[in-house]
Amino acid sequence: MINPGGRLAGAVCALCARRPMSEVPDMGHPAPGLVAAMSGTALDPKTAPAFPIAAQAAMQDTQLRKNVRHATEVIRTKRARVVGEMPDWQELREAGKQIRQHTMEHLDFYLEQFEANCTKAGGVVHWAADADEARRIVIGLVKASGSDEVIKIKSMTTEEIQLNAGLKAAGIHAYETDLAELIIQLGQDRPSHIVVPALHKNRQQIREIFRREMNLPELGERPQDLADAARRFLREKFLRVKTGVSGANFLIAETGGVCIVESEGNGRMCLTLPETLITVAGIDKVLPRFEDLEVMLQLLPRSATGERMNPYNSIWNGVHAGDGPKTFHVVLMDNARTSVLADEEGRQTLNCIRCAACLNACPVYRQTGGHAYGSVYAGPIGAILTPQLQQMHHAQSLPYASSLCGACYEVCPVKINIPEVLIHLRSKVVEQKGMFDVEAAAMRAAAVVFRSERRFRAAQRLARAAESPLVGKDGWIGWLPGMLGGWTKVRDLKEIPKESFREWWEKRGRSE
């Protein structure tokens, strides 16, 4: 947890207690080149249906699946092209990994350094232990600004804490200014992707939302028509609303600065026009040095959107007379991140820079979309992040929402070994379920069978006899009873061969 005074307790301090706080951590010698986040109503993982149930429903929506497959394929193709231009891409990935690992090992030091430098520049830093405290702080700051409206930059962290719902309950209206987030908000929908929240919507669906919510019955369906409608709708908000809320892609400890990357320019408007700016950031967003951005701003855009660089890269430090907001606040939020940090195997999850490359590469996500994950964080990264942020009390089906094919690891720009963490979390789920879980009992029974050749052969004979009534004329099984029926709902099963390889080998007198 984080204490309001700026000191970290629990996991972070336990990790770093071996060195004095005055000691500046040594960055070592990283690889060459080092010098060189939704609106709508997010599902609560505490009450969301298990992934298999939600995924089964999503699989019935053929339009959603078509939209998701098309969008992810476009992004993957663009990413492959711009990554292929980089002869030192693997060195950049290694540099990004080293930066993030080093930061997590010395997180308390860099957070306090960020607080000191941000305060020196005129910012005000607040510490929030959990989502409730973060919402209370933001609501209090908005009310103190004298405003009952805010304009927002796309932020996964504010979605994580369901800030929009909290603001609404306090009588404060939030306007999403990112085009995709605006589509989600006006359509009263939920994001299905970390970088492209409206990825599951096609052009005709977006047009209908804008026609209805913006009262534009004659709106055309060209991308330019939709963009123009959003621009006119938002421009009035930019010029009128005096309080802005943002997330952060990176916090820079060395300067106390905040970095936002985006593609539309709405972020730049929200950062410069309001009189009060409130940034909500997880404690994992910190980077040690300004020059670390050299690595991150090459990895992030290529991995996220297939761009060589983001069109808008905004970095701001504190307040400046006559330029930008008059008041600047940063809310640093823990929300179980120090618990994740304390887990030696799960800690690498915090290295994530929210590029969503793992979503685009994941065969499971490409079939189900993001809603099935029941969390603001979808895809492979959501499958490991959400259960840990819930301290393994909820979302226990998510670590199984993966084929463990490894595609997510291959595209991760900071080399998070997601399959490794998935297996680690699965072991935790098994431990929590205890001795009476049906699946665990079946695995123990299988282990007993596989330890003995005699028992294994007997099991083969029994399985051949048991499958006989189920095998069709073509030699395939199209239906299985009970819990086994989950397999045959979407695929067929080949019958067990009449003769195993070992039996075939022994008949020819070649047994050892």
N, C-alpha and C positions, 0 to 999 in steps of 0.2 A: 504494500500500500504506500501511498504518498501522503506525507504530512503537509499541512498548509504552509508551514514555514519553508518548504522547499527541500527538506531532507527526505531521502528515500529510506524506507524501512523494509524489513523482511528480506526477500530474495536478493534484491540488488545489493544491499549493504553486506549481506552474508557473502555474496560473490566477491565483493571488492574489499572486504575487511582486512585483507592481508597487506594492504599498502596504505600509506597516509594520504589523505585527501589532497594535500598540497603537491603531491607528486604528479607531474604531468605524464600521462601514459606515453610510452614510446610506440610510434606507429610502425616501427620496423622498416623493412624494405619490401614494399608490395611490388606486384608485377609491373612491367613497363607500361607507361600510360597513366599511372596514378598521379604523378606530378602533372603528368599529363591527366476515387472514391466514388444520390437516390432520394427520391422522394416518394410520394404515395404512402401507403400504409405497409410498412415492412412487417413480414412475419416475425413473430417472436419464437426463437428456437425452443423456448420452454413449452410452447403450446402447439408448435407446428407438427404436422403428421410426419411419421417416419419416412425417410427418403424412398424406400421401395413403394410405399403407398402413393406418395406425391408424384413419383416418377411414372408410375403406371397411369395416373390421370393425365400427366403431361404428354405421354406417348400417344394419347388419343387425339391430341390437337395437331392435325397434320399441317395446318397453316403455320403454327408456331414453329414446328420442327423444320419446315421448309425455310422460314425466315432466319432461324438460327444457323442452319447449315450454310445458307448462302452468305450471310454476314461473316461468319467465322472463316469461311473459305477465302473470301476477299482479303481479310486481314492477314491470314496466314500467307497468302501469295505475296502480298506487299512486303511482309516481314522477311520472307525468304529472300526477296530480291535485294533489299537494302542491307541485310546481314551479310549476304554473299559478297557485297562490295568491300567488306571490312577484312583485310588480311590478318588483323590482330584481334578478331572477335573473341576468340577463346582467352586471349590474354586480358581483354577488357572484362570478360566474365569473371575471371579469377581475381582481378583487381577489385571488382565490385563485391565479390564474396569476402575478400580480406578486409575491406573497409567496413562492411556490415558486421562481420564477426568481431573485429577489434572494437567497434562501437558498443556492441552488446556486452563485451567483457568489461568495459569501463563506463557503463551507462550512467551511473550515478555522477561520475566526474563531469561528463559532457553535458548532462542536464543542468547541473549547477553552474557550469560555465556559460551555457546558453542563457540561463536566468540572469546571471550577473551582467552579461553583455547586452541583453535585450533591455534590461532595466536602465543601464547606462545610456542607451540610445533613446530613452523616453517611453519605452513600452512598460506595460504592467503585466506581470506573470502571475497566474492563479494555478493552484494545484488541485486536481480533482481525483479522489480515490476511485470513484465509480461513475456510472452513467447518471445516476440520480443527482450526484453532486455537480457534475458537469452541466447538466440541464439547469439546475438552480442557479449556478453562477452566470450562465449565459442569459437566462431570463432576467436576473437581477441587473445585469449590465445593460440590457436593452431598455428596461424600464428606467434605469438611471439616465439613459441618454434622452429620455422624453419622447421616445418613439413607440408606436404600436405596429410598426411594419419593419421588415428587414428584407434586403436583397441578398441572395445566397449564391456563392460559387459552389460548383459541384464538390461534394465532400463525402467520402465514405465514412469518415469518423462521425459526422453529424447524423448520418443514417444509422450507424451502429447504436447510437444512444437515443434514436428516435426523437431528435430535437424538434422537428417540425410539429409533431404531435404535442410535445411539451409546450412549444410556443403558442400553438393554437389554444390549448387549455388555459393559458395565461392571458388570452385575449390579444395575442400578437400574430399578425399574418406574415408568413414567409413566402417570398416569391423566388422560385428557382429560376436562374438566368441561363444555365446551360441548356442548349436546345433539347437534348435528349431528356434531361431531367424535367424540363418544362412539359414535354410530351407526357411523361409519366405522371407528373403532378396534375395536369389538366384532365388526363384520362383516368385519374384515381386508380392507378395501377401500381405495380411494384417493379423495381429494377430487376433485370435478369442478367446483367453483366456489370463487371466492375468499371470498365472504361466506357462502354457503350450501353448505357442503361436501357435504352429503347430498342436494342438490337432485335427483339422479338416482334417488333411492329414493322409493317411494310408501309409504303407511301400512301396507299389508299386509306389504311387505318388511321394514319396520322392526319390526313386531310379531314376525315370525318370528325376527329377530336377537335381540330382547330375550327372547323365550321360551326360545331356545336358550342364550344366554350368561348370562342372569340366573336360569335355572332357574325360569321362571314359566309352567308349562304352561297355566294358566287365564287368562292375560293377555288382556284385551279389546283391541279395536282402535280405540277412541275416542281422539282426541288426548289427552284428559284421562288416560286409562288409561296411555298411553305416557309422558306427562310425569310422572305419579306414580311410575311404575316407575323412571324415571331419577333422580327426586329422592331416592327411598329408597336407590338404589344409591350415589349420590354423597354424600349427607349424611354417611355414615359416614367417607368419605374426607376430607371437609372437616374433620371434628372430630378426626381421628387423624393425618393426614400433616402433618409439621412443616416441609416445604420446598415452596415454590411457584415455578413458572417461568412467566413471561409474555413476551409481545412488547410492542410499543408502537405505538399509533396516531400519537402525536406525542411528541417530546422538546422541552422548552421551555428554550432556552438562557438566557433572562433569569433564570429561577428555579432551573434544575437539576431541574425537575419532569418527571414522566412521566405521560402521559394515555392511558387505556384507555377505549374506548367499547364498550358491549355491551348486549344486550337481555334477558338471563336472570337476572342477579344472581350467576351463578357466578364471574364475574370479581371482583366485590366480595368474595366469600368467600375467593378465592385471594389477594387482596391484603391481607386483614386478619387471617386466622386463622393462617397459617404463622409460624414464628419466623424463617425465612430466606426472602427473596424475591430471585429472580434474574431480571432483565429482559434479554432478548436483542433488540437493535434494529439495523437497518441504519443506516449513517451518514446516509442520506438522509431519515430520519424527523424531523430537527430542524426546529424553528420558531424564529424569532428572539425573539418576545415572547409573553407571556401573552395579550395582547389579540388576537393573531392567531387564537386559538381562536374568537373571535367569528365570524370568517368561516368557518373550517373546520368548526365544529360546526353550521353551517347547511347547508353544502354536502354534507358526508359522509352524514348520515342520510337526507336526501332522495334522494340519488343511489344509496345502497346498498340501502336497504330500503323506500323510500317512506314513511318516518316523518318527522314534523316535527322530532323530536329523539330521541336515543337514550334509552331508559329509565334506563340507568346510565352516567354520565360520571364516571369516577374519576381524580383527579389527586393524586399524592403526591410529596412531597419528602423524601428521606432517611429518617431514623429519628426516632421520638419516644418518649420514655420512657413506658411504660405504655400505648402505643397502637400497634397494628400490629406488623409484623416488627421483631425486634431487630437484624437484619443485612440490609442492602440492597445488592445488587450490580447494576451495569449493564454488559453486554458490548456494546460498540460494534463492529460488524462491517463490514468493507469488502467482501470477497468480490467483487472486480472492479468495485465501484461507482466507484472513482476512474478506472478505465479508461473507463467509460461517460461520466463527467464530462469526460474529455479530448476526447471526440468532439463537436464543436460542433453537429452536426445530431442526434445521438442523445441528447444530454444531457437533453433535455426528458422523456425516459422517467423520469428520477429524480423528476420532479414528482408522480408518481402517489401518490394517497392511498388506494389499494386499495379503492375503492368498488364495483368490478365493474360499474358501469353499462354499460361497453363490452361486457361479456359478454352482458348481457341484451338489448342492441340488435343484436348481431352475427348476421346470418343464417347464417353458417358455424357459429358456436358453437351456435346453436339447433338445428342439424341433427345435430351430432356429439357434443355434450356436451364435458366437459373432459378426459376420459381420453385422447382422441386427440392432445392436445398433448404428451403425454409429459413433463410438467413440473408442478410445484406451481402455476405461474402459467399459467392457461389463457386462452383468448379472445384478443382483439386485443392487450391489454396483455402477455399472455404471449408473443404472437408477436413482440413487439419487445424485451421484457425478457429472456427466456430466452436467445436467441442472444447478446445483449450480455454477460450475466453469464457465459456460456461463452466469451466473447471470440471469437465467431464460429467456434470450432473444432467445435461440435456444433449440433444443432437447426437446420440450415441450410434445412430445408424450411418452418419456421414462418413466415418473412416472406411466403411464398406462400399461407398459410392465410387468405386474405382476398380479397374481391371488390373492395376499395378503394371501397366505396359511400359511405364517410364517415359512416355512422351513429354510429360510435364517437366521432368528433371532436365531433359535435353534442351528445352527452350527457355528454362528459367535463366534470366540474365545475371542472377547472383548465386546460381548453383544451389538452390534449396533442394535437398534430396527428399522430395515429397513422398515417394513410395516408402522410403525408410521411416518417415514420421508416421505415415498411415499404418504401417505394421506395428510400430510402437504403440499407437493409440488403440489399435485393435486388441493388443495384449491387455491394455488397461480396461477396455470394455469387458473382456472375458473375466478379468479379476473382479470387477465390480458385480458382474452377474452371478458369480459364485458357482457352487457345485451343482445347482439344480437347473441350469440353463439347458434346454433341449439340444441346441447346436453344440454346446461344449460337451455334453454327454455323448453325442454322436461322434465327435472327433476323438474322444477318449476310447470309444469302442473300436473305431477304425484303427487307432494306434495299437490296440491289443491284437487285432487281426493281422496287421502288417508286420508285427514282430515275429510271427511264426509262419513258416512256409506251409505247414500242415493246415493251420487255421485259414490262411489265405486261399489255398486250393479249395477247401470246403466252402468258403464264402463264394468263390466263383461258381461252384456247382449249384449252390443254393440260389444265387442270383439268376443263373440260366433257367432254373425251374420256375422261379417267381415271375420272370418276365414273359414267359410263354403266352399267357392270355392277353398281353398288351401289345405284342409285336404284330404289325400289319403285314400284308402280303408282300410289301416292298422291302421288308426287313428293317423298318424304322418304327420307333415308338412315338406316337403322337400325343399320348396322355399318360400321366402318372398320378397316383392318388395322394391325398393329404398334402403335407408340406413339400413333397417332391414335385408337386404340380407347378410350382413356381418356375421350374426349368422349362417345362413343356408348354407353358402359356405363350411363349414367343419363339420357341425353337423345337425341333424334333431331336430325338436321341437314337443313335444307331444301336441295334441290338448287340449284345455281347457275343463275340465270335464263338463258334461251336468248339473251337480248339485254340488254346492259348499257345503263344510262341514256345513256352517251355515244354508243353505237351508235344508240340510238333517236333521239337528238337530231340526229345527223348525217344520218340518213335523211330527215329533214324539212328539210334544207338550212339548218339554223340554226347550223352550226359557225362558230366565230370565225376 
